[in-house]
Amino acid sequence: MMTSVPHPARLALLGVLLLSACAPRDLESPPVTVATAQGPVLCQLYTEGIVYWDRSIDRPDSMSAAQADAICLEEGQRLAARTSG
């Protein structure tokens, strides 16, 4: 799993959102399906600046919640990198 230091702009955005009391639901994108070797993982992603909330909402029975959440976090990071670069 890839880890990195959060970009200062992302931290600022997160601070603004926390101060404005936005609920995560206000920032949800339509669910995204990620194909894996074990089967499809359904991910709830959020705006490109807040990938820390990305999580799985459905996964194969053979996959742990932690594994599925990691897949969704990676997908959110991938999409954020694609749109910001």
HUDA-V837541 format. One record per pair of residues at least 24 apart in sequence whose C-alpha atoms are under 6 Angstrom apart, sorted by the first residue. I is the first residue (numbers start at 1). GAP is how many residues later the second one is. D is the distance in whole Angstrom. If there is no record, write none. Layout:
i->I gap->GAP d->D
i->I gap->GAP d->D
This chain:
i->10 gap->39 d->6
i->43 gap->29 d->5
i->48 gap->32 d->5
i->51 gap->25 d->5
